[in-house]
Amino acid sequence: MDRATFACSTAFFRDYSSSSQGASCLPGGQVDYIEKVESFTYSDFFRDYLIPNHPCVFSAKFTEDWGSRRTWVTWDGKPNFDHLLQKFGEAVVPVANCDVKEYNSNPKEELLFKEYIKYWKEYIRNGYRSSRGCLYLKDWHLSRAFPAQDVYTTPVYFSSDWLNEYWDAVAVDDYRFVYMGPKGSWTPFHADVFRSYSWSANICGRKKWLLYPAGQEEFLKDHHGNLPFDVTAPSLQDRSVYPRYNQSQPPVEIVQEAGEIVFIPSGWHHQVYNLEDTISINHNWVNGCNVAIMWCFLQDELAAVQREINEWKDPVDDLHLQCQLIMKSCTGIDYKEFYNFLKVIAENRISVLEKGLDDEASAKDTPKAAISTLGMLHAVFDLKRTVKVLTSLSANEDFKKLDLTSLSPPPEALLHHLKAAIDTALL
């Protein structure tokens, strides 16, 4: 998408730089369906769904040119096992058992992809039953393992993706996944990592989504404060166990067809079922519209760790460091890495604003290319949102207790650079 297509004025981004962030359900629980590619712009998505944090569904027209839609699917809409085995047969993949509950999730094992496909075929032949249970291939980093494969292209609407921009830069992880599972496989009730946005595209098959707007999960907790494993379980009707369940709204239900993309707002809890043999591609992502939600989530997680440790009878040396370590083991990030996350995002945008389009920014599939595609004003919007969160982080008492001498540049210097870059860009 070129800058003319983006068609966004300075006033547009200035308005949204100061807007409040709050999740709410669309009137009547309805979810918008985006039919036509040519009439739906990034600025439409930004204004109507990212900022207000509302779900929507994109039609199959948005994925019809993907390689996986052509080659991973048989003529009658089923997974093309032969093709998949040829391409990925020797890969090692993570597989969850949907029939077993272990610490409020499904236990996972690693299998060769060819072994999983053999199981899947037998499961279908046996009437969707197996003594091994219902196995679901989940959270497979296929793009990282097979970068040369023509699988899909990330739609421009989801291209402002700070999570993958950062983790690609540090070459540690990513949040791009492939899911494959038989009819009846499912994912228990949860909200996505860091309370991120997510998008999920069905390559084939159908899914049923149960979505709860952010905040509704509070009514679904039991008297110990724990969320349910299965939000459809009859036990939720027991008011002695789930005393506030009757105050919850009914979920927003979506049935997602083959080729369609579902956008899941930040912080919305959900439960998902495969209604048919289904393959999907999923991304988690954070950007300027919801980075404040990520920061609030991290503060809540640290507070929970601190409460837990304070219940221990024995005093703990370096309590603040231990809490950071435990939080990182549970969530995947601590406060110092969150600072580095913000720094990488900020420096990429400052570079584009100060240097313009260099060779790296002109190359496809680079962070600076995505920044340039969305335009300079979007980069300014990102920097403004980063300033707000970085200011809050720098003033946070738990952050100030850490050894910050290893951070380069120091938070004060980075904030100064950010504000200067914004002022210069808006001259």
Phi, psi and chi 1 to 4 in degrees:
 res  aa     phi    psi   chi1   chi2   chi3   chi4
   1 MET       -  127.6  178.9 -177.3  -69.9      -
   2 ASP   -86.9  174.7   58.7   24.8      -      -
   3 ARG   -67.8  -29.0  -68.9 -178.4 -146.8  171.3
   4 ALA   -66.1  -39.9      -      -      -      -
   5 THR   -65.5  -37.4  -55.8      -      -      -
   6 PHE   -59.9  -40.2 -177.8   64.1      -      -
   7 ALA    45.4   56.9      -      -      -      -
   8 CYS  -122.0  130.8 -159.5      -      -      -
   9 SER   -87.5  163.1   66.7      -      -      -
  10 THR   -58.7  -40.2  -56.4      -      -      -
  11 ALA   -61.8  -36.3      -      -      -      -
  12 PHE   -56.5  -52.0  178.5   82.3      -      -
  13 PHE   -73.0  -32.4  -83.6  105.1      -      -
  14 ARG   -64.8  -39.6  -77.1  178.4  176.1  165.7
  15 ASP   -59.0  -47.3  -72.0  -15.8      -      -
  16 TYR   -79.6  -15.7  -78.2  112.8      -      -
  17 SER   -64.9  -26.3  -68.8      -      -      -
  18 SER  -110.3    4.0   59.1      -      -      -
  19 SER   -74.5  153.4   66.3      -      -      -
  20 SER   -80.6  157.1   61.0      -      -      -
  21 GLN  -112.1  115.3  176.7  105.3   29.2      -
  22 GLY  -149.4  135.2      -      -      -      -
  23 ALA   -89.0  136.4      -      -      -      -
  24 SER  -148.7  155.6   60.9      -      -      -
  25 CYS   -80.6  143.3 -174.1      -      -      -
  26 LEU   -63.9  151.9  -65.2  175.6      -      -
  27 PRO   -52.4  128.0  -25.5   34.0      -      -
  28 GLY    72.5    8.8      -      -      -      -
  29 GLY    72.9   15.1      -      -      -      -
  30 GLN   -78.3  149.0  -62.4  -60.5  -50.5      -
  31 VAL  -119.1  128.4  175.6      -      -      -
  32 ASP   -67.1  144.5  -73.0   -8.1      -      -
  33 TYR  -114.2  119.4 -171.4   77.1      -      -
  34 ILE   -95.3  110.4  -45.7  -57.7      -      -
  35 GLU   -89.2  -48.7  175.7   67.2   35.8      -
  36 LYS  -106.6  128.4  -64.0 -179.1  179.1  179.1
  37 VAL   -65.7  -43.9  178.1      -      -      -
  38 GLU   -69.8  -21.0   61.5  -85.4    9.9      -
  39 SER  -106.9    8.4   61.1      -      -      -
  40 PHE  -121.8  113.7 -170.8   70.2      -      -
  41 THR   -99.3  167.7   67.3      -      -      -
  42 TYR   -59.4  -41.8  177.6   86.7      -      -
  43 SER   -63.8  -32.1   54.3      -      -      -
  44 ASP   -61.0  -47.1  -67.3  -28.7      -      -
  45 PHE   -65.2  -43.6 -178.4   64.1      -      -
  46 PHE   -58.6  -48.8 -175.9   96.5      -      -
  47 ARG   -70.7  -42.9 -179.7 -169.4   62.3 -120.2
  48 ASP   -94.7  -17.5  -64.1  -23.7      -      -
  49 TYR  -131.8  -45.8  -56.8  100.7      -      -
  50 LEU   -66.0  -55.4  -80.6  179.4      -      -
  51 ILE   -65.1  -50.2  -73.6  -69.9      -      -
  52 PRO   -76.1   -7.0   25.7  -33.5      -      -
  53 ASN    63.4   52.7 -148.9   33.4      -      -
  54 HIS  -113.2  143.9  -76.7  163.1      -      -
  55 PRO   -75.3  160.7   30.5  -34.9      -      -
  56 CYS  -158.2  167.7   64.5      -      -      -
  57 VAL  -125.6  130.4  178.5      -      -      -
  58 PHE   -96.1  138.8  -65.7   79.6      -      -
  59 SER   -68.8  167.3   75.7      -      -      -
  60 ALA   -64.3  -14.1      -      -      -      -
  61 LYS   -63.3  -24.6  -66.5  177.5 -178.1  176.9
  62 PHE   -76.6  -11.6  -72.0   82.7      -      -
  63 THR  -123.3    5.1   64.0      -      -      -
  64 GLU   -66.9  -17.6   62.3 -174.6    5.0      -
  65 ASP   -98.4    7.1   61.5  -16.5      -      -
  66 TRP   -73.2  141.1  -70.8    4.5      -      -
  67 GLY   -60.2  -38.3      -      -      -      -
  68 SER   -66.3  -31.5   53.8      -      -      -
  69 ARG   -67.8  -26.0  -68.7  -75.1  -43.7  -81.0
  70 ARG   -88.8  -40.5  -64.4 -170.7  -57.5  -89.7
  71 THR  -107.4  -19.7   60.3      -      -      -
  72 TRP   -88.1   -2.1  -71.3   18.3      -      -
  73 VAL  -127.1  137.5 -174.5      -      -      -
  74 THR   -77.6  171.6   61.3      -      -      -
  75 TRP   -59.0  -26.6   64.7  -90.4      -      -
  76 ASP  -101.7   17.7   56.1  -12.0      -      -
  77 GLY    85.8   13.8      -      -      -      -
  78 LYS   -98.4  161.8  -53.4  -64.8 -176.1 -176.8
  79 PRO   -59.6  134.6  -23.2   33.9      -      -
  80 ASN   -88.2   84.3 -171.3  -22.5      -      -
  81 PHE   -59.9  -39.2  -67.4  133.6      -      -
  82 ASP   -62.1  -46.7  -68.9  -20.3      -      -
  83 HIS   -64.4  -43.8  175.4   82.5      -      -
  84 LEU   -63.8  -39.9  -67.5  167.5      -      -
  85 LEU   -64.1  -39.4  -78.2  170.4      -      -
  86 GLN   -62.4  -38.7  178.6 -173.1   -6.0      -
  87 LYS   -85.3  -35.6  -65.7  -66.4 -176.1 -178.8
  88 PHE  -130.7   12.6  -48.4  115.4      -      -
  89 GLY   -52.9  -37.0      -      -      -      -
  90 GLU   -92.1    0.7  -60.5  -59.7  -37.5      -
  91 ALA   -69.4  148.4      -      -      -      -
  92 VAL   -95.1  129.0  177.0      -      -      -
  93 VAL  -129.0  150.1  -64.8      -      -      -
  94 PRO   -84.2  133.6   28.7  -30.2      -      -
  95 VAL  -131.9  129.7  175.4      -      -      -
  96 ALA  -104.6  148.6      -      -      -      -
  97 ASN   -98.9  107.4 -169.3  -30.2      -      -
  98 CYS   -68.8  -15.0  -62.6      -      -      -
  99 ASP   -91.3   -0.7  -66.9  -15.4      -      -
 100 VAL  -123.9  133.3  178.5      -      -      -
 101 LYS  -103.9  128.0  176.9 -176.8  175.6 -178.2
 102 GLU  -141.3  109.4 -171.3  174.8  -84.2      -
 103 TYR    53.1   48.9  -57.7  109.4      -      -
 104 ASN    62.8   26.3 -133.2   35.1      -      -
 105 SER  -150.8 -179.7   62.9      -      -      -
 106 ASN   -97.5  132.0  -58.9  127.1      -      -
 107 PRO   -64.5  147.2   24.9  -33.4      -      -
 108 LYS  -117.6  153.5  -79.4 -173.5  176.3  179.4
 109 GLU  -138.4  167.0   61.4  178.7  -43.4      -
 110 GLU  -108.5  133.7  -70.6 -167.7  -27.0      -
 111 LEU  -130.2  157.5  -63.0  175.8      -      -
 112 LEU   -67.4  142.1  -72.9  174.2      -      -
 113 PHE   -56.7  -39.4 -177.4   72.5      -      -
 114 LYS   -64.8  -31.4   62.5 -176.1  180.0 -177.2
 115 GLU   -70.6  -37.6  -67.0  176.8    1.3      -
 116 TYR   -66.1  -42.9  179.7   71.5      -      -
 117 ILE   -64.0  -37.8  -64.4  -60.6      -      -
 118 LYS   -60.8  -45.1  178.5 -178.6  178.0 -178.0
 119 TYR   -59.6  -46.2  155.3   83.3      -      -
 120 TRP   -60.5  -45.0 -166.4   -9.6      -      -
 121 LYS   -60.9  -44.4  -70.5  179.0  176.7 -180.0
 122 GLU   -64.5  -37.5  -68.2  174.5   -9.2      -
 123 TYR   -61.6  -42.0 -167.7   74.0      -      -
 124 ILE   -66.2  -47.3  -65.6  172.0      -      -
 125 ARG   -61.1  -28.6  -75.3 -164.3  -62.9  -92.2
 126 ASN   -92.8   20.5 -159.8   37.6      -      -
 127 GLY    73.1   33.3      -      -      -      -
 128 TYR    59.6   49.5  -68.0   91.0      -      -
 129 ARG  -139.9  150.1  -65.9 -173.8  -58.4  -88.5
 130 SER  -162.4  144.8  171.6      -      -      -
 131 SER   -66.7  -17.8   59.6      -      -      -
 132 ARG   -83.7   -5.9  -61.3  173.6   65.0 -177.1
 133 GLY    90.1 -175.2      -      -      -      -
 134 CYS   -92.4  108.0 -179.9      -      -      -
 135 LEU   -97.2  137.9  -57.7 -175.0      -      -
 136 TYR  -130.8  117.6 -169.0    5.1      -      -
 137 LEU   -74.9  116.0 -169.1  164.0      -      -
 138 LYS  -133.0  149.5  -56.1  176.0   71.3  170.3
 139 ASP    58.1   40.1  -58.3  -37.0      -      -
 140 TRP   -85.2  122.8 -178.7   17.9      -      -
 141 HIS   -82.5   64.2  -64.5  -89.8      -      -
 142 LEU   -65.9  -40.0 -178.2  141.4      -      -
 143 SER   -61.8  -36.9  -67.6      -      -      -
 144 ARG   -72.0  -37.8 -169.0  171.4   68.7 -160.7
 145 ALA   -77.6  -30.5      -      -      -      -
 146 PHE  -131.9   66.4  -61.3   91.4      -      -
 147 PRO   -65.0  -22.4   23.3  -33.8      -      -
 148 ALA   -83.8  -10.7      -      -      -      -
 149 GLN   -72.1  139.2  -71.9  -70.0  -38.1      -
 150 ASP   -85.3   89.1  175.9   21.9      -      -
 151 VAL  -105.7  -53.5  178.4      -      -      -
 152 TYR  -163.5  167.9   66.7  100.2      -      -
 153 THR  -123.9  128.1  -58.1      -      -      -
 154 THR   -62.7  123.0  -59.2      -      -      -
 155 PRO   -59.7  147.4  -25.0   35.8      -      -
 156 VAL   -57.8  -29.4   67.7      -      -      -
 157 TYR   -60.1  -26.7  -44.1  102.1      -      -
 158 PHE  -109.3   16.7  -43.0  131.2      -      -
 159 SER   -82.7  -18.2   60.4      -      -      -
 160 SER   -83.0   84.0 -179.2      -      -      -
 161 ASP  -124.5   91.1  177.8   -9.8      -      -
 162 TRP   -71.8  -34.0  -64.5    9.5      -      -
 163 LEU   -59.0  -54.1  -81.6 -170.6      -      -
 164 ASN   -72.9  -29.4  -71.3  -57.8      -      -
 165 GLU   -60.8  -45.0  180.0  179.5  -22.1      -
 166 TYR   -70.4  -49.9  171.2   72.6      -      -
 167 TRP   -70.5  -26.1  -95.8  -84.9      -      -
 168 ASP   -66.1  -38.7  -74.6  -11.3      -      -
 169 ALA   -66.0  -37.6      -      -      -      -
 170 VAL   -91.6   -3.1  -62.2      -      -      -
 171 ALA    53.9   44.0      -      -      -      -
 172 VAL  -112.8  -43.3  171.6      -      -      -
 173 ASP  -155.8  178.9 -158.4   -3.3      -      -
 174 ASP  -154.7  170.6   70.8   -6.3      -      -
 175 TYR  -123.6   47.6  -70.6   91.2      -      -
 176 ARG  -118.4  124.6  -53.1  176.7 -175.9   95.1
 177 PHE  -134.6  154.5  -52.6  105.2      -      -
 178 VAL  -115.9  136.9  167.6      -      -      -
 179 TYR  -118.9  136.7  -75.8   55.4      -      -
 180 MET  -140.3  128.9  -60.9 -173.9 -177.0      -
 181 GLY  -161.9  157.7      -      -      -      -
 182 PRO   -76.9  166.5   29.1  -35.3      -      -
 183 LYS   -52.8  131.3  179.1  176.4   67.3  175.1
 184 GLY    99.3  -16.1      -      -      -      -
 185 SER   -70.5  152.7   52.0      -      -      -
 186 TRP  -157.0  164.7   66.9  -63.4      -      -
 187 THR  -118.7  125.3  -61.0      -      -      -
 188 PRO   -63.3  172.0  -20.7   32.8      -      -
 189 PHE   -62.3  129.1 -169.3   60.8      -      -
 190 HIS  -166.9  166.8   69.8  -72.6      -      -
 191 ALA  -115.8  154.6      -      -      -      -
 192 ASP   -76.6  161.2  -72.6  -42.7      -      -
 193 VAL   -48.6  133.9   59.1      -      -      -
 194 PHE    58.6   15.4  -51.9  134.7      -      -
 195 ARG    58.7   38.5  -62.2  -58.7 -179.5  -97.8
 196 SER   -73.8  166.8   57.8      -      -      -
 197 TYR   -69.4  161.6  -62.9  126.8      -      -
 198 SER  -144.9  153.5   67.2      -      -      -
 199 TRP  -128.5  144.6   62.5  -94.9      -      -
 200 SER  -137.6  122.3  177.9      -      -      -
 201 ALA  -112.8  126.9      -      -      -      -
 202 ASN   -80.9  118.4  -81.9   -3.5      -      -
 203 ILE   -76.1  -41.4  -56.2  -53.7      -      -
 204 CYS  -151.7  164.3   63.3      -      -      -
 205 GLY    87.8 -173.4      -      -      -      -
 206 ARG  -137.6  146.5  -57.2  167.1   72.3 -124.5
 207 LYS  -126.9  151.6  -71.3 -179.3 -176.5  -72.9
 208 LYS  -114.4  127.4  178.7  179.7  178.3  179.8
 209 TRP  -111.3  136.0  -63.4   75.8      -      -
 210 LEU  -114.0  113.2  -56.8  179.1      -      -
 211 LEU  -113.0  135.3  -52.7  178.6      -      -
 212 TYR  -118.9  121.4  -75.0   84.6      -      -
 213 PRO   -55.9  149.9  -25.3   35.0      -      -
 214 ALA   -54.3  131.0      -      -      -      -
 215 GLY   104.9  -29.6      -      -      -      -
 216 GLN   -66.4  -24.9  -78.7  -65.9  -55.5      -
 217 GLU   -62.4  -22.8   72.5  -82.0    1.0      -
 218 GLU   -62.3  -32.4  -65.8  -60.2  -39.4      -
 219 PHE   -78.5  -10.7  -59.9  116.7      -      -
 220 LEU  -100.9    2.6  -56.6  174.8      -      -
 221 LYS   -81.1  148.8  -68.6  179.7  177.0  178.1
 222 ASP   -80.1 -177.4   64.7   17.9      -      -
 223 HIS   -70.4   -9.0   56.6  -87.3      -      -
 224 HIS   -94.1   -4.6  -63.5  -63.0      -      -
 225 GLY    90.4   12.0      -      -      -      -
 226 ASN   -94.3  142.2  -60.2  -45.1      -      -
 227 LEU   -80.2  154.0  -72.3  168.8      -      -
 228 PRO   -72.3  152.5   25.7  -33.9      -      -
 229 PHE   -74.0  -43.6  176.9   71.5      -      -
 230 ASP  -126.0  111.1  178.0   -0.7      -      -
 231 VAL   -72.3   -8.5   77.2      -      -      -
 232 THR   -98.7    2.3   67.9      -      -      -
 233 ALA   -65.5  138.5      -      -      -      -
 234 PRO   -58.4  -25.2  -23.0   32.8      -      -
 235 SER   -61.7  -20.4   58.4      -      -      -
 236 LEU   -66.7  -17.9  -90.3   76.3      -      -
 237 GLN   -75.9  -12.9  -56.5  -72.0  -18.9      -
 238 ASP   -80.3  105.4 -173.6  -16.2      -      -
 239 ARG   -69.5  -18.9  -63.2 -171.6   66.1  175.9
 240 SER   -73.1  -20.9   66.5      -      -      -
 241 VAL  -102.5  -43.8  179.5      -      -      -
 242 TYR  -118.6   80.4  -65.8   93.3      -      -
 243 PRO   -67.2  -20.0   22.0  -32.7      -      -
 244 ARG  -112.0    9.1  -57.6  175.2   67.9 -167.5
 245 TYR   -58.3  -37.7  175.0   71.4      -      -
 246 ASN   -66.4  -14.7  -72.1  -17.6      -      -
 247 GLN   -86.2   -9.9  -62.4  174.1 -109.8      -
 248 SER   -77.5  150.9   66.4      -      -      -
 249 GLN   -78.8  153.3  -62.0  175.7    5.7      -
 250 PRO   -61.5  149.7  -18.0   29.8      -      -
 251 PRO   -69.0  155.3   27.1  -35.4      -      -
 252 VAL   -78.6  122.8  176.2      -      -      -
 253 GLU  -105.0  134.1  -65.9 -167.4   17.9      -
 254 ILE  -129.6  130.7  -62.6  171.9      -      -
 255 VAL  -104.9  115.1  174.1      -      -      -
 256 GLN   -98.5  124.5  177.7 -170.5   13.0      -
 257 GLU   -90.9  171.3  -56.5  -67.3  -21.5      -
 258 ALA   -58.1  134.8      -      -      -      -
 259 GLY    87.6  -18.3      -      -      -      -
 260 GLU   -80.1  155.0  -65.9  179.0  -14.6      -
 261 ILE  -117.4  130.3  -53.4  173.1      -      -
 262 VAL  -103.5  131.4  171.4      -      -      -
 263 PHE  -100.0  120.4  165.6   63.6      -      -
 264 ILE  -103.3  120.8  -55.1  -60.0      -      -
 265 PRO   -66.8  163.4  -19.8   32.7      -      -
 266 SER   -65.4  127.5 -174.2      -      -      -
 267 GLY    80.9    2.8      -      -      -      -
 268 TRP   -82.9  122.3  -78.1   44.4      -      -
 269 HIS   -75.4  150.4  -76.8   67.9      -      -
 270 HIS  -157.3  161.1   47.6  -78.4      -      -
 271 GLN  -135.1  139.9 -171.8  160.9  -55.4      -
 272 VAL  -133.9  137.3 -166.8      -      -      -
 273 TYR  -123.2  140.3  -59.4   88.4      -      -
 274 ASN   -89.4  114.4  -71.9  -34.4      -      -
 275 LEU   -81.8  -18.9  -57.0  178.3      -      -
 276 GLU  -140.7  175.1  -60.9  174.1   -4.8      -
 277 ASP   -59.9  121.8  -62.5  -42.2      -      -
 278 THR  -135.3  141.4  -59.7      -      -      -
 279 ILE  -123.1  133.0  -60.6  174.6      -      -
 280 SER  -138.9  158.2   64.0      -      -      -
 281 ILE  -116.5  131.4  -69.0  167.8      -      -
 282 ASN  -131.6  138.1  -55.2   61.6      -      -
 283 HIS  -124.1  141.1  -78.9 -153.4      -      -
 284 ASN  -102.3  141.3  -65.2  110.9      -      -
 285 TRP  -156.3  151.8   93.8  102.9      -      -
 286 VAL  -124.2  147.5  168.2      -      -      -
 287 ASN  -149.9 -165.1   59.2   28.9      -      -
 288 GLY   -61.7  -22.4      -      -      -      -
 289 CYS   -75.5  -26.8  -60.4      -      -      -
 290 ASN  -131.2   11.7   68.6  -25.0      -      -
 291 VAL   -63.5  -29.5   66.9      -      -      -
 292 ALA   -65.5  -33.3      -      -      -      -
 293 ILE   -67.2  -40.5  -66.0  177.7      -      -
 294 MET   -59.8  -44.1  178.5 -178.8  179.7      -
 295 TRP   -64.1  -41.9  169.8 -134.7      -      -
 296 CYS   -62.0  -40.6  -72.0      -      -      -
 297 PHE   -60.6  -44.9  166.5   73.7      -      -
 298 LEU   -64.1  -38.9  -66.8  178.2      -      -
 299 GLN   -63.9  -40.9  -67.1  175.2   83.3      -
 300 ASP   -65.0  -40.3  -70.4  -16.4      -      -
 301 GLU   -64.9  -42.6  -72.9  -64.6  -67.2      -
 302 LEU   -64.4  -41.9 -178.6   60.8      -      -
 303 ALA   -60.7  -38.6      -      -      -      -
 304 ALA   -65.3  -41.3      -      -      -      -
 305 VAL   -63.8  -43.1  170.5      -      -      -
 306 GLN   -62.5  -41.4  -68.8  169.5  -25.5      -
 307 ARG   -62.0  -41.9  -73.1 -166.6  -61.4  -89.5
 308 GLU   -63.4  -45.8 -173.2   74.9   19.4      -
 309 ILE   -68.0  -35.4  -71.7 -175.1      -      -
 310 ASN   -64.9  -16.6  -74.0  -25.4      -      -
 311 GLU   -83.5  -11.0  -67.1  179.2    1.9      -
 312 TRP   -69.5  144.8  -63.6   -2.5      -      -
 313 LYS   -74.8  -36.7  -66.5 -178.1  179.5  179.4
 314 ASP   -87.1  139.4  -61.4  -33.2      -      -
 315 PRO   -65.7  150.7   23.0  -32.5      -      -
 316 VAL  -114.5  126.9  177.7      -      -      -
 317 ASP   -70.8  146.1  -66.5  -27.9      -      -
 318 ASP    49.6   53.2  -63.8  -34.2      -      -
 319 LEU   -53.4  -44.7  176.4   63.2      -      -
 320 HIS   -65.1  -34.4   57.6  -71.0      -      -
 321 LEU   -70.5  -41.2  -67.2  176.9      -      -
 322 GLN   -62.5  -39.9  -67.6  -61.8  -39.4      -
 323 CYS   -64.1  -40.4  -71.8      -      -      -
 324 GLN   -63.6  -41.3  -68.5  -73.3  -37.1      -
 325 LEU   -63.9  -44.3 -176.3   64.0      -      -
 326 ILE   -65.6  -42.4  -66.8  170.4      -      -
 327 MET   -61.0  -42.2 -178.1  179.8   73.5      -
 328 LYS   -65.3  -37.4 -175.2  167.1 -175.2  175.7
 329 SER   -66.8  -27.8   69.9      -      -      -
 330 CYS   -88.5  -37.8  -65.3      -      -      -
 331 THR  -108.0  -22.5   66.8      -      -      -
 332 GLY    98.0    2.2      -      -      -      -
 333 ILE  -156.6  149.7 -163.5  170.2      -      -
 334 ASP  -121.4 -177.0   59.2   17.0      -      -
 335 TYR   -65.7  -38.6  -81.9   11.9      -      -
 336 LYS   -68.6  -38.2  -72.5  175.5   73.8  170.6
 337 GLU   -70.1  -33.2 -175.6  163.4   21.4      -
 338 PHE   -62.1  -37.8 -176.1   58.8      -      -
 339 TYR   -61.0  -47.0  171.1   82.6      -      -
 340 ASN   -63.2  -34.8  -74.1  -35.8      -      -
 341 PHE   -58.6  -50.9  165.8   77.6      -      -
 342 LEU   -63.2  -36.9  -65.3  174.1      -      -
 343 LYS   -63.5  -47.1 -179.8 -170.3   76.6  168.3
 344 VAL   -61.1  -45.2  167.6      -      -      -
 345 ILE   -61.5  -45.3  -61.9  -54.3      -      -
 346 ALA   -65.4  -45.9      -      -      -      -
 347 GLU   -65.7  -34.1  -71.2  179.8  -16.6      -
 348 ASN   -62.2  -39.6  -77.8  -17.7      -      -
 349 ARG   -77.3  -37.1  -78.2  142.9 -171.5   79.4
 350 ILE   -61.2  -40.4  -70.1  171.9      -      -
 351 SER   -60.3  -44.4  175.8      -      -      -
 352 VAL   -66.9  -39.8  170.0      -      -      -
 353 LEU   -67.1  -38.8  -71.6  175.3      -      -
 354 GLU   -84.4  -33.6  -67.9 -178.6  -13.8      -
 355 LYS  -106.9  -14.2  -60.9  177.1 -177.6  177.0
 356 GLY    74.2 -153.6      -      -      -      -
 357 LEU   -87.3  101.5  -63.1  174.6      -      -
 358 ASP   -95.4 -172.3   55.2   18.7      -      -
 359 ASP   -61.1  -38.3  -69.8  -19.4      -      -
 360 GLU   -67.2  -41.4 -178.8 -174.5  -11.2      -
 361 ALA   -67.5  -26.8      -      -      -      -
 362 SER   -81.1  -21.3  -59.7      -      -      -
 363 ALA   -72.6  146.3      -      -      -      -
 364 LYS   -72.7  155.5  -69.9 -176.9   64.5  177.4
 365 ASP    61.2   35.0  -59.3  -35.1      -      -
 366 THR  -120.8  155.3   65.8      -      -      -
 367 PRO   -56.1  -41.7  -24.4   32.9      -      -
 368 LYS   -68.5  -28.8  -69.4 -177.7 -178.6  179.1
 369 ALA   -65.3  -42.9      -      -      -      -
 370 ALA   -64.2  -41.8      -      -      -      -
 371 ILE   -61.8  -44.6  -63.3  165.1      -      -
 372 SER   -66.4  -38.1  -60.6      -      -      -
 373 THR   -61.4  -40.6  -62.3      -      -      -
 374 LEU   -78.5  -16.3  -64.2  178.9      -      -
 375 GLY   102.9  160.2      -      -      -      -
 376 MET   -64.6  -36.3  -59.8  -58.8  110.8      -
 377 LEU   -67.7  -31.7  -66.4  173.6      -      -
 378 HIS   -67.3  -38.2 -160.4  -65.2      -      -
 379 ALA   -62.5  -38.8      -      -      -      -
 380 VAL   -65.2  -43.4  171.6      -      -      -
 381 PHE   -56.3  -46.7  168.1   83.5      -      -
 382 ASP   -58.5  -43.7  -71.6  -10.8      -      -
 383 LEU   -65.7  -39.2  -69.7  179.8      -      -
 384 LYS   -62.0  -43.5  -74.6 -174.7  172.5 -177.7
 385 ARG   -66.4  -36.1  -72.5  -64.7  177.3  100.9
 386 THR   -65.6  -40.6  -55.7      -      -      -
 387 VAL   -57.9  -44.2  164.4      -      -      -
 388 LYS   -61.4  -46.1  -72.2 -175.3  178.0 -178.5
 389 VAL   -72.7  -40.0  173.5      -      -      -
 390 LEU   -65.5  -36.6 -175.5   56.1      -      -
 391 THR   -61.9  -44.1  -60.1      -      -      -
 392 SER   -65.2  -42.7  176.7      -      -      -
 393 LEU   -61.7  -44.9  174.8   63.9      -      -
 394 SER   -63.6  -30.1  -60.7      -      -      -
 395 ALA   -87.8   -6.4      -      -      -      -
 396 ASN   -71.3  131.1 -178.5  -86.7      -      -
 397 GLU   -65.4  -36.8  -69.2  -58.6  -38.7      -
 398 ASP   -68.5  -35.0  -68.9  -58.8      -      -
 399 PHE   -67.3  -41.2 -178.9   67.8      -      -
 400 LYS   -69.1  -19.8  -68.6 -167.5  -72.0 -173.4
 401 LYS   -75.9  -15.5  -70.4  176.3 -176.7  177.0
 402 LEU   -81.2  160.5  -58.1  173.2      -      -
 403 ASP   -77.2  105.1  178.8    6.0      -      -
 404 LEU   -97.1    4.5  -55.7 -179.8      -      -
 405 THR   -66.2  -22.1   58.0      -      -      -
 406 SER   -80.6   -9.8   62.4      -      -      -
 407 LEU   -80.3  127.2  -59.8 -178.6      -      -
 408 SER  -136.4  121.5  178.7      -      -      -
 409 PRO   -73.4  165.7   30.9  -37.2      -      -
 410 PRO   -60.9  154.1  -19.2   30.6      -      -
 411 PRO   -53.2  -40.0  -28.0   35.1      -      -
 412 GLU   -64.1  -40.2  -60.0   80.1    8.4      -
 413 ALA   -68.4  -39.5      -      -      -      -
 414 LEU   -65.1  -42.3  179.5   58.3      -      -
 415 LEU   -61.2  -42.2  -90.6  171.3      -      -
 416 HIS   -61.6  -43.5  177.6   76.8      -      -
 417 HIS   -64.0  -41.7 -165.1 -179.4      -      -
 418 LEU   -60.0  -49.9  -81.9  167.2      -      -
 419 LYS   -64.4  -38.4  -67.8  175.0 -178.8  177.2
 420 ALA   -64.8  -41.5      -      -      -      -
 421 ALA   -63.8  -38.8      -      -      -      -
 422 ILE   -64.5  -47.8  -67.0  168.6      -      -
 423 ASP   -60.6  -42.5  -69.7  -17.8      -      -
 424 THR   -65.8  -40.7  -59.8      -      -      -
 425 ALA   -66.0  -29.2      -      -      -      -
 426 LEU   -93.7    1.0  -65.6  178.7      -      -
 427 LEU   -64.0      -  -72.1  177.0      -      -
